[in-house]
């Protein structure tokens, strides 16, 4: 008997490539739910930075997570419109979603967010 994998545990969604803004938002929400430990750690760092008077750089939070922890950050499995499997991981463009998520949870937090495709309109 084979061991179950992440691919078995999740119903696979289909998204055409390149991913559209709304598809990225949905996958990001799934990524957040799948990686609660990582999200909680980055949020706590952001709160600490904010409390010490510093500004919060989302890129720094992701790099700190990557290089200073052993947290296993999982990708969200999906298939493209050809049926080819992929895993969604937050990339440099999608990090803007995390910054906006922080601002939504902590209004007034000094998070530097740049204009991105998530500010409205497809790009």
LOSE-625287 format. One record per residue: residue in three letters; x, y, z of N, C-alpha, C in turn; residue number from 0. Coordinates in steps of 0.02 Angstrom, whole numbers, plus 50000, padded with zeros to 5 digits. Example, Ala and Ser with C-alpha at 12.3 -4.5 7.8 and 13.67 -1.06 7.14 Angstrom:
<node residuo="ALA" n_c1="50660" n_c2="49716" n_c3="50390" ca_c1="50615" ca_c2="49775" ca_c3="50390" c_c1="50660" c_c2="49835" c_c3="50390" num="0"/>
<node residuo="SER" n_c1="50642" n_c2="49888" n_c3="50354" ca_c1="50684" ca_c2="49947" ca_c3="50357" c_c1="50645" c_c2="50002" c_c3="50394" num="1"/>
This chain:
<node residuo="UNK" n_c1="50042" n_c2="49941" n_c3="50000" ca_c1="50000" ca_c2="50000" ca_c3="50000" c_c1="50044" c_c2="50062" c_c3="50000" num="0"/>
<node residuo="UNK" n_c1="50028" n_c2="50111" n_c3="49959" ca_c1="50068" ca_c2="50171" ca_c3="49955" c_c1="50045" c_c2="50222" c_c3="50007" num="1"/>
<node residuo="UNK" n_c1="50091" n_c2="50265" n_c3="50026" ca_c1="50076" ca_c2="50318" ca_c3="50074" c_c1="50035" c_c2="50372" c_c3="50039" num="2"/>
<node residuo="UNK" n_c1="49985" n_c2="50400" n_c3="50073" ca_c1="49948" ca_c2="50456" ca_c3="50043" c_c1="49994" c_c2="50517" c_c3="50036" num="3"/>
<node residuo="UNK" n_c1="49984" n_c2="50555" n_c3="49985" ca_c1="50023" ca_c2="50616" ca_c3="49974" c_c1="49977" c_c2="50676" c_c3="49978" num="4"/>
<node residuo="UNK" n_c1="50007" n_c2="50735" n_c3="49977" ca_c1="49968" ca_c2="50796" ca_c3="49976" c_c1="49922" c_c2="50798" c_c3="49916" num="5"/>
<node residuo="UNK" n_c1="49943" n_c2="50768" n_c3="49861" ca_c1="49901" ca_c2="50766" ca_c3="49801" c_c1="49837" c_c2="50726" c_c3="49814" num="6"/>
<node residuo="UNK" n_c1="49841" n_c2="50674" n_c3="49856" ca_c1="49783" ca_c2="50633" ca_c3="49870" c_c1="49734" c_c2="50668" c_c3="49918" num="7"/>
<node residuo="UNK" n_c1="49761" n_c2="50709" n_c3="49963" ca_c1="49721" ca_c2="50737" ca_c3="50017" c_c1="49680" c_c2="50798" c_c3="49996" num="8"/>
<node residuo="UNK" n_c1="49695" n_c2="50827" n_c3="49940" ca_c1="49663" ca_c2="50889" ca_c3="49919" c_c1="49627" c_c2="50878" c_c3="49853" num="9"/>
<node residuo="UNK" n_c1="49567" n_c2="50904" n_c3="49848" ca_c1="49534" ca_c2="50899" ca_c3="49783" c_c1="49570" c_c2="50948" c_c3="49736" num="10"/>
<node residuo="UNK" n_c1="49592" n_c2="50924" n_c3="49681" ca_c1="49633" ca_c2="50963" ca_c3="49636" c_c1="49588" c_c2="51010" c_c3="49595" num="11"/>
<node residuo="UNK" n_c1="49606" n_c2="51074" n_c3="49597" ca_c1="49570" ca_c2="51124" ca_c3="49558" c_c1="49607" c_c2="51134" c_c3="49493" num="12"/>
<node residuo="UNK" n_c1="49571" n_c2="51158" n_c3="49443" ca_c1="49601" ca_c2="51172" ca_c3="49378" c_c1="49601" c_c2="51247" c_c3="49365" num="13"/>
<node residuo="UNK" n_c1="49659" n_c2="51272" n_c3="49344" ca_c1="49666" ca_c2="51343" ca_c3="49328" c_c1="49706" c_c2="51348" c_c3="49262" num="14"/>
<node residuo="UNK" n_c1="49681" n_c2="51388" n_c3="49215" ca_c1="49720" ca_c2="51398" ca_c3="49154" c_c1="49782" c_c2="51440" c_c3="49169" num="15"/>
<node residuo="UNK" n_c1="49835" n_c2="51425" n_c3="49133" ca_c1="49897" ca_c2="51465" ca_c3="49138" c_c1="49901" c_c2="51514" c_c3="49081" num="16"/>
<node residuo="UNK" n_c1="49928" n_c2="51573" n_c3="49092" ca_c1="49952" ca_c2="51599" ca_c3="49156" c_c1="49893" c_c2="51611" c_c3="49203" num="17"/>
<node residuo="UNK" n_c1="49909" n_c2="51608" n_c3="49268" ca_c1="49857" ca_c2="51618" ca_c3="49319" c_c1="49829" c_c2="51688" c_c3="49316" num="18"/>
<node residuo="UNK" n_c1="49764" n_c2="51695" n_c3="49321" ca_c1="49731" ca_c2="51759" ca_c3="49323" c_c1="49733" c_c2="51785" c_c3="49395" num="19"/>
<node residuo="UNK" n_c1="49720" n_c2="51849" n_c3="49404" ca_c1="49723" ca_c2="51880" ca_c3="49470" c_c1="49676" c_c2="51845" c_c3="49518" num="20"/>
<node residuo="UNK" n_c1="49615" n_c2="51831" n_c3="49498" ca_c1="49567" ca_c2="51798" ca_c3="49544" c_c1="49590" c_c2="51727" c_c3="49561" num="21"/>
<node residuo="UNK" n_c1="49620" n_c2="51693" n_c3="49513" ca_c1="49646" ca_c2="51626" ca_c3="49527" c_c1="49702" c_c2="51629" c_c3="49578" num="22"/>
<node residuo="UNK" n_c1="49745" n_c2="51679" n_c3="49571" ca_c1="49800" ca_c2="51688" ca_c3="49619" c_c1="49772" c_c2="51703" c_c3="49689" num="23"/>
<node residuo="UNK" n_c1="49719" n_c2="51743" n_c3="49693" ca_c1="49689" ca_c2="51758" ca_c3="49758" c_c1="49662" c_c2="51694" c_c3="49790" num="24"/>
<node residuo="UNK" n_c1="49628" n_c2="51653" n_c3="49751" ca_c1="49600" ca_c2="51590" ca_c3="49778" c_c1="49656" c_c2="51544" c_c3="49802" num="25"/>
<node residuo="UNK" n_c1="49707" n_c2="51536" n_c3="49760" ca_c1="49763" ca_c2="51493" ca_c3="49778" c_c1="49800" c_c2="51520" c_c3="49839" num="26"/>
<node residuo="UNK" n_c1="49806" n_c2="51587" n_c3="49843" ca_c1="49839" ca_c2="51618" ca_c3="49901" c_c1="49800" c_c2="51602" c_c3="49965" num="27"/>
<node residuo="UNK" n_c1="49734" n_c2="51606" n_c3="49963" ca_c1="49693" ca_c2="51591" ca_c3="50021" c_c1="49703" c_c2="51518" c_c3="50042" num="28"/>
<node residuo="UNK" n_c1="49707" n_c2="51473" n_c3="49994" ca_c1="49721" ca_c2="51403" ca_c3="50009" c_c1="49791" c_c2="51394" c_c3="50038" num="29"/>
<node residuo="UNK" n_c1="49839" n_c2="51431" n_c3="50010" ca_c1="49907" ca_c2="51428" ca_c3="50035" c_c1="49911" c_c2="51451" c_c3="50108" num="30"/>
<node residuo="UNK" n_c1="49875" n_c2="51504" n_c3="50124" ca_c1="49873" ca_c2="51529" ca_c3="50193" c_c1="49846" c_c2="51476" c_c3="50240" num="31"/>
<node residuo="UNK" n_c1="49792" n_c2="51443" n_c3="50220" ca_c1="49761" ca_c2="51391" ca_c3="50262" c_c1="49807" c_c2="51330" c_c3="50270" num="32"/>
<node residuo="UNK" n_c1="49842" n_c2="51313" n_c3="50217" ca_c1="49886" ca_c2="51255" ca_c3="50217" c_c1="49950" c_c2="51266" c_c3="50257" num="33"/>
<node residuo="UNK" n_c1="49970" n_c2="51329" n_c3="50264" ca_c1="50033" ca_c2="51347" ca_c3="50296" c_c1="50023" c_c2="51391" c_c3="50358" num="34"/>
<node residuo="UNK" n_c1="49978" n_c2="51370" n_c3="50401" ca_c1="49961" ca_c2="51410" ca_c3="50460" c_c1="50021" c_c2="51426" c_c3="50504" num="35"/>
<node residuo="UNK" n_c1="50064" n_c2="51378" n_c3="50515" ca_c1="50123" ca_c2="51389" ca_c3="50558" c_c1="50167" c_c2="51445" c_c3="50528" num="36"/>
<node residuo="UNK" n_c1="50179" n_c2="51442" n_c3="50464" ca_c1="50220" ca_c2="51493" ca_c3="50431" c_c1="50187" c_c2="51561" c_c3="50434" num="37"/>
<node residuo="UNK" n_c1="50122" n_c2="51563" n_c3="50421" ca_c1="50085" ca_c2="51626" ca_c3="50422" c_c1="50086" c_c2="51656" c_c3="50493" num="38"/>
<node residuo="UNK" n_c1="50075" n_c2="51615" n_c3="50543" ca_c1="50076" ca_c2="51640" ca_c3="50612" c_c1="50144" c_c2="51667" c_c3="50632" num="39"/>
<node residuo="UNK" n_c1="50196" n_c2="51632" n_c3="50609" ca_c1="50265" ca_c2="51655" ca_c3="50625" c_c1="50278" c_c2="51722" c_c3="50592" num="40"/>
<node residuo="UNK" n_c1="50261" n_c2="51729" n_c3="50528" ca_c1="50273" ca_c2="51793" ca_c3="50494" c_c1="50231" c_c2="51849" c_c3="50524" num="41"/>
<node residuo="UNK" n_c1="50169" n_c2="51834" n_c3="50543" ca_c1="50127" ca_c2="51885" ca_c3="50574" c_c1="50157" c_c2="51907" c_c3="50641" num="42"/>
<node residuo="UNK" n_c1="50183" n_c2="51860" n_c3="50680" ca_c1="50213" ca_c2="51879" ca_c3="50744" c_c1="50275" c_c2="51922" c_c3="50734" num="43"/>
<node residuo="UNK" n_c1="50316" n_c2="51907" n_c3="50684" ca_c1="50374" ca_c2="51949" ca_c3="50669" c_c1="50351" c_c2="52019" c_c3="50648" num="44"/>
<node residuo="UNK" n_c1="50299" n_c2="52022" n_c3="50607" ca_c1="50273" ca_c2="52087" ca_c3="50585" c_c1="50248" c_c2="52128" c_c3="50644" num="45"/>
<node residuo="UNK" n_c1="50213" n_c2="52095" n_c3="50691" ca_c1="50189" ca_c2="52130" ca_c3="50750" c_c1="50247" c_c2="52155" c_c3="50792" num="46"/>
<node residuo="UNK" n_c1="50299" n_c2="52115" n_c3="50799" ca_c1="50358" ca_c2="52135" ca_c3="50837" c_c1="50391" c_c2="52195" c_c3="50804" num="47"/>
<node residuo="UNK" n_c1="50401" n_c2="52191" n_c3="50738" ca_c1="50433" ca_c2="52248" ca_c3="50702" c_c1="50392" c_c2="52311" c_c3="50711" num="48"/>
<node residuo="UNK" n_c1="50327" n_c2="52305" n_c3="50705" ca_c1="50282" ca_c2="52362" ca_c3="50712" c_c1="50286" c_c2="52391" c_c3="50782" num="49"/>
<node residuo="UNK" n_c1="50288" n_c2="52348" n_c3="50833" ca_c1="50290" ca_c2="52371" ca_c3="50902" c_c1="50356" c_c2="52406" c_c3="50920" num="50"/>
<node residuo="UNK" n_c1="50410" n_c2="52388" n_c3="50883" ca_c1="50475" ca_c2="52419" ca_c3="50898" c_c1="50486" c_c2="52482" c_c3="50857" num="51"/>
<node residuo="UNK" n_c1="50434" n_c2="52502" n_c3="50820" ca_c1="50439" ca_c2="52565" ca_c3="50782" c_c1="50467" c_c2="52556" c_c3="50712" num="52"/>
<node residuo="UNK" n_c1="50480" n_c2="52495" n_c3="50693" ca_c1="50505" ca_c2="52483" ca_c3="50625" c_c1="50449" c_c2="52472" c_c3="50576" num="53"/>
<node residuo="UNK" n_c1="50466" n_c2="52477" n_c3="50513" ca_c1="50416" ca_c2="52462" ca_c3="50462" c_c1="50421" c_c2="52388" c_c3="50444" num="54"/>
<node residuo="UNK" n_c1="50368" n_c2="52362" n_c3="50415" ca_c1="50365" ca_c2="52292" ca_c3="50399" c_c1="50376" c_c2="52283" c_c3="50324" num="55"/>
<node residuo="UNK" n_c1="50427" n_c2="52245" n_c3="50307" ca_c1="50442" ca_c2="52229" ca_c3="50238" c_c1="50422" c_c2="52156" c_c3="50226" num="56"/>
<node residuo="UNK" n_c1="50372" n_c2="52145" n_c3="50185" ca_c1="50347" ca_c2="52078" ca_c3="50173" c_c1="50401" c_c2="52032" c_c3="50144" num="57"/>
<node residuo="UNK" n_c1="50442" n_c2="52058" n_c3="50100" ca_c1="50496" ca_c2="52019" ca_c3="50071" c_c1="50542" c_c2="51993" c_c3="50126" num="58"/>
<node residuo="UNK" n_c1="50557" n_c2="52036" n_c3="50175" ca_c1="50599" ca_c2="52017" ca_c3="50231" c_c1="50567" c_c2="51960" c_c3="50271" num="59"/>
<node residuo="UNK" n_c1="50501" n_c2="51964" n_c3="50282" ca_c1="50466" ca_c2="51911" ca_c3="50319" c_c1="50473" c_c2="51844" c_c3="50284" num="60"/>
<node residuo="UNK" n_c1="50463" n_c2="51843" n_c3="50218" ca_c1="50468" ca_c2="51780" ca_c3="50181" c_c1="50540" c_c2="51754" c_c3="50181" num="61"/>
<node residuo="UNK" n_c1="50589" n_c2="51799" n_c3="50173" ca_c1="50658" ca_c2="51776" ca_c3="50174" c_c1="50679" c_c2="51751" c_c3="50243" num="62"/>
<node residuo="UNK" n_c1="50656" n_c2="51784" n_c3="50295" ca_c1="50670" ca_c2="51762" ca_c3="50363" c_c1="50640" c_c2="51693" c_c3="50375" num="63"/>
<node residuo="UNK" n_c1="50580" n_c2="51682" n_c3="50351" ca_c1="50548" ca_c2="51617" ca_c3="50357" c_c1="50589" c_c2="51564" c_c3="50320" num="64"/>
<node residuo="UNK" n_c1="50610" n_c2="51581" n_c3="50261" ca_c1="50647" ca_c2="51534" ca_c3="50219" c_c1="50715" c_c2="51516" c_c3="50247" num="65"/>
<node residuo="UNK" n_c1="50752" n_c2="51566" n_c3="50271" ca_c1="50821" ca_c2="51555" ca_c3="50291" c_c1="50832" c_c2="51544" c_c3="50366" num="66"/>
<node residuo="UNK" n_c1="50784" n_c2="51563" n_c3="50408" ca_c1="50796" ca_c2="51559" ca_c3="50480" c_c1="50750" c_c2="51509" c_c3="50516" num="67"/>
<node residuo="UNK" n_c1="50709" n_c2="51473" n_c3="50479" ca_c1="50667" ca_c2="51423" ca_c3="50511" c_c1="50672" c_c2="51357" c_c3="50472" num="68"/>
<node residuo="UNK" n_c1="50646" n_c2="51306" n_c3="50503" ca_c1="50642" ca_c2="51241" ca_c3="50469" c_c1="50570" c_c2="51224" c_c3="50452" num="69"/>
<node residuo="UNK" n_c1="50527" n_c2="51274" n_c3="50451" ca_c1="50457" ca_c2="51263" ca_c3="50436" c_c1="50450" c_c2="51240" c_c3="50363" num="70"/>
<node residuo="UNK" n_c1="50414" n_c2="51185" n_c3="50355" ca_c1="50403" ca_c2="51157" ca_c3="50288" c_c1="50344" c_c2="51194" c_c3="50256" num="71"/>
<node residuo="UNK" n_c1="50359" n_c2="51239" n_c3="50211" ca_c1="50307" ca_c2="51277" ca_c3="50177" c_c1="50283" c_c2="51236" c_c3="50117" num="72"/>
<node residuo="UNK" n_c1="50219" n_c2="51222" n_c3="50117" ca_c1="50190" ca_c2="51178" ca_c3="50066" c_c1="50160" c_c2="51218" c_c3="50009" num="73"/>
<node residuo="UNK" n_c1="50164" n_c2="51190" n_c3="49950" ca_c1="50131" ca_c2="51220" ca_c3="49892" c_c1="50061" c_c2="51191" c_c3="49885" num="74"/>
<node residuo="UNK" n_c1="50017" n_c2="51230" n_c3="49854" ca_c1="49948" ca_c2="51208" ca_c3="49843" c_c1="49944" c_c2="51174" c_c3="49775" num="75"/>
<node residuo="UNK" n_c1="49926" n_c2="51111" n_c3="49774" ca_c1="49922" ca_c2="51076" ca_c3="49709" c_c1="49864" c_c2="51100" c_c3="49666" num="76"/>
<node residuo="UNK" n_c1="49877" n_c2="51107" n_c3="49602" ca_c1="49824" ca_c2="51122" ca_c3="49554" c_c1="49847" c_c2="51095" c_c3="49486" num="77"/>
<node residuo="UNK" n_c1="49800" n_c2="51091" n_c3="49441" ca_c1="49816" ca_c2="51070" ca_c3="49373" c_c1="49800" c_c2="51127" c_c3="49325" num="78"/>
<node residuo="UNK" n_c1="49840" n_c2="51132" n_c3="49272" ca_c1="49825" ca_c2="51182" ca_c3="49221" c_c1="49769" c_c2="51155" c_c3="49176" num="79"/>
<node residuo="UNK" n_c1="49751" n_c2="51194" n_c3="49127" ca_c1="49696" ca_c2="51174" ca_c3="49083" c_c1="49713" c_c2="51115" c_c3="49038" num="80"/>
<node residuo="UNK" n_c1="49776" n_c2="51094" n_c3="49038" ca_c1="49798" ca_c2="51035" ca_c3="49001" c_c1="49802" c_c2="50973" c_c3="49045" num="81"/>
<node residuo="UNK" n_c1="49786" n_c2="50982" n_c3="49111" ca_c1="49789" ca_c2="50927" ca_c3="49157" c_c1="49858" c_c2="50915" c_c3="49188" num="82"/>
<node residuo="UNK" n_c1="49906" n_c2="50960" n_c3="49174" ca_c1="49974" ca_c2="50953" ca_c3="49201" c_c1="49974" c_c2="50978" c_c3="49273" num="83"/>
<node residuo="UNK" n_c1="50003" n_c2="50938" n_c3="49319" ca_c1="50004" ca_c2="50959" ca_c3="49390" c_c1="50055" c_c2="51014" c_c3="49404" num="84"/>
<node residuo="UNK" n_c1="50036" n_c2="51058" n_c3="49450" ca_c1="50079" ca_c2="51113" ca_c3="49474" c_c1="50069" c_c2="51121" c_c3="49548" num="85"/>
<node residuo="UNK" n_c1="50113" n_c2="51159" n_c3="49579" ca_c1="50103" ca_c2="51178" ca_c3="49649" c_c1="50110" c_c2="51254" c_c3="49653" num="86"/>
<node residuo="UNK" n_c1="50060" n_c2="51285" n_c3="49682" ca_c1="50061" ca_c2="51357" ca_c3="49691" c_c1="50102" c_c2="51373" c_c3="49754" num="87"/>
<node residuo="UNK" n_c1="50151" n_c2="51415" n_c3="49745" ca_c1="50190" ca_c2="51442" ca_c3="49801" c_c1="50190" c_c2="51517" c_c3="49793" num="88"/>
<node residuo="UNK" n_c1="50190" n_c2="51553" n_c3="49848" ca_c1="50189" ca_c2="51625" ca_c3="49845" c_c1="50254" c_c2="51649" c_c3="49812" num="89"/>
<node residuo="UNK" n_c1="50248" n_c2="51685" n_c3="49757" ca_c1="50308" ca_c2="51711" ca_c3="49724" c_c1="50314" c_c2="51786" c_c3="49739" num="90"/>
<node residuo="UNK" n_c1="50361" n_c2="51819" n_c3="49709" ca_c1="50373" ca_c2="51890" ca_c3="49723" c_c1="50312" c_c2="51933" c_c3="49708" num="91"/>
<node residuo="UNK" n_c1="50275" n_c2="51916" n_c3="49655" ca_c1="50215" ca_c2="51955" ca_c3="49639" c_c1="50160" c_c2="51945" c_c3="49690" num="92"/>
<node residuo="UNK" n_c1="50153" n_c2="51885" n_c3="49715" ca_c1="50098" ca_c2="51869" ca_c3="49761" c_c1="50111" c_c2="51890" c_c3="49833" num="93"/>
<node residuo="UNK" n_c1="50171" n_c2="51909" n_c3="49848" ca_c1="50186" ca_c2="51932" ca_c3="49916" c_c1="50146" c_c2="51994" c_c3="49934" num="94"/>
<node residuo="UNK" n_c1="50125" n_c2="52031" n_c3="49883" ca_c1="50083" ca_c2="52090" ca_c3="49894" c_c1="50018" c_c2="52069" c_c3="49929" num="95"/>
<node residuo="UNK" n_c1="49994" n_c2="52010" n_c3="49915" ca_c1="49933" ca_c2="51985" ca_c3="49947" c_c1="49944" c_c2="51977" c_c3="50022" num="96"/>
<node residuo="UNK" n_c1="50003" n_c2="51954" n_c3="50041" ca_c1="50017" ca_c2="51946" ca_c3="50113" c_c1="50020" c_c2="52014" c_c3="50147" num="97"/>
<node residuo="UNK" n_c1="50050" n_c2="52063" n_c3="50115" ca_c1="50052" ca_c2="52130" ca_c3="50144" c_c1="49983" c_c2="52159" c_c3="50153" num="98"/>
<node residuo="UNK" n_c1="49940" n_c2="52149" n_c3="50104" ca_c1="49871" ca_c2="52173" ca_c3="50110" c_c1="49832" c_c2="52134" c_c3="50163" num="99"/>
<node residuo="UNK" n_c1="49847" n_c2="52070" n_c3="50170" ca_c1="49816" ca_c2="52030" ca_c3="50223" c_c1="49836" c_c2="52057" c_c3="50292" num="100"/>
<node residuo="UNK" n_c1="49901" n_c2="52073" n_c3="50300" ca_c1="49924" ca_c2="52101" ca_c3="50364" c_c1="49889" c_c2="52167" c_c3="50379" num="101"/>
<node residuo="UNK" n_c1="49883" n_c2="52210" n_c3="50328" ca_c1="49850" ca_c2="52274" ca_c3="50338" c_c1="49776" c_c2="52265" c_c3="50356" num="102"/>
<node residuo="UNK" n_c1="49745" n_c2="52215" n_c3="50327" ca_c1="49675" ca_c2="52201" ca_c3="50342" c_c1="49666" c_c2="52178" c_c3="50414" num="103"/>
<node residuo="UNK" n_c1="49713" n_c2="52139" n_c3="50439" ca_c1="49709" ca_c2="52114" ca_c3="50508" c_c1="49734" c_c2="52165" c_c3="50559" num="104"/>
<node residuo="UNK" n_c1="49780" n_c2="52208" n_c3="50537" ca_c1="49811" ca_c2="52256" ca_c3="50583" c_c1="49813" c_c2="52325" c_c3="50550" num="105"/>
<node residuo="UNK" n_c1="49755" n_c2="52359" n_c3="50546" ca_c1="49754" ca_c2="52425" ca_c3="50514" c_c1="49804" c_c2="52472" c_c3="50549" num="106"/>
<node residuo="UNK" n_c1="49838" n_c2="52509" n_c3="50510" ca_c1="49888" ca_c2="52555" ca_c3="50537" c_c1="49957" c_c2="52526" c_c3="50544" num="107"/>
<node residuo="UNK" n_c1="49964" n_c2="52461" n_c3="50535" ca_c1="50030" ca_c2="52430" ca_c3="50537" c_c1="50072" c_c2="52461" c_c3="50482" num="108"/>
<node residuo="UNK" n_c1="50134" n_c2="52480" n_c3="50497" ca_c1="50176" ca_c2="52511" ca_c3="50445" c_c1="50204" c_c2="52460" c_c3="50395" num="109"/>
<node residuo="UNK" n_c1="50160" n_c2="52434" n_c3="50353" ca_c1="50179" ca_c2="52385" ca_c3="50303" c_c1="50189" c_c2="52423" c_c3="50237" num="110"/>
<node residuo="UNK" n_c1="50247" n_c2="52414" n_c3="50207" ca_c1="50259" ca_c2="52445" ca_c3="50142" c_c1="50231" c_c2="52399" c_c3="50088" num="111"/>
<node residuo="UNK" n_c1="50181" n_c2="52423" n_c3="50054" ca_c1="50152" ca_c2="52385" ca_c3="49998" c_c1="50157" c_c2="52428" c_c3="49935" num="112"/>
<node residuo="UNK" n_c1="50180" n_c2="52398" n_c3="49883" ca_c1="50184" ca_c2="52432" ca_c3="49819" c_c1="50122" c_c2="52417" c_c3="49779" num="113"/>
<node residuo="UNK" n_c1="50109" n_c2="52459" n_c3="49731" ca_c1="50053" ca_c2="52447" ca_c3="49686" c_c1="50067" c_c2="52381" c_c3="49650" num="114"/>
<node residuo="UNK" n_c1="50014" n_c2="52341" n_c3="49643" ca_c1="50023" ca_c2="52276" ca_c3="49610" c_c1="49961" c_c2="52260" c_c3="49569" num="115"/>
<node residuo="UNK" n_c1="49963" n_c2="52201" n_c3="49537" ca_c1="49906" ca_c2="52178" ca_c3="49498" c_c1="49845" c_c2="52167" c_c3="49541" num="116"/>
<node residuo="UNK" n_c1="49853" n_c2="52163" n_c3="49606" ca_c1="49798" ca_c2="52149" ca_c3="49651" c_c1="49760" c_c2="52212" c_c3="49672" num="117"/>
<node residuo="UNK" n_c1="49782" n_c2="52269" n_c3="49648" ca_c1="49749" ca_c2="52332" ca_c3="49665" c_c1="49689" c_c2="52347" c_c3="49620" num="118"/>
<node residuo="UNK" n_c1="49674" n_c2="52303" n_c3="49574" ca_c1="49616" ca_c2="52313" ca_c3="49531" c_c1="49634" c_c2="52307" c_c3="49458" num="119"/>
<node residuo="UNK" n_c1="49590" n_c2="52276" n_c3="49421" ca_c1="49601" ca_c2="52268" ca_c3="49350" c_c1="49651" c_c2="52212" c_c3="49336" num="120"/>
<node residuo="UNK" n_c1="49637" n_c2="52175" n_c3="49285" ca_c1="49682" ca_c2="52122" ca_c3="49263" c_c1="49744" c_c2="52151" c_c3="49230" num="121"/>
<node residuo="UNK" n_c1="49800" n_c2="52120" n_c3="49240" ca_c1="49861" ca_c2="52141" ca_c3="49206" c_c1="49889" c_c2="52083" c_c3="49168" num="122"/>
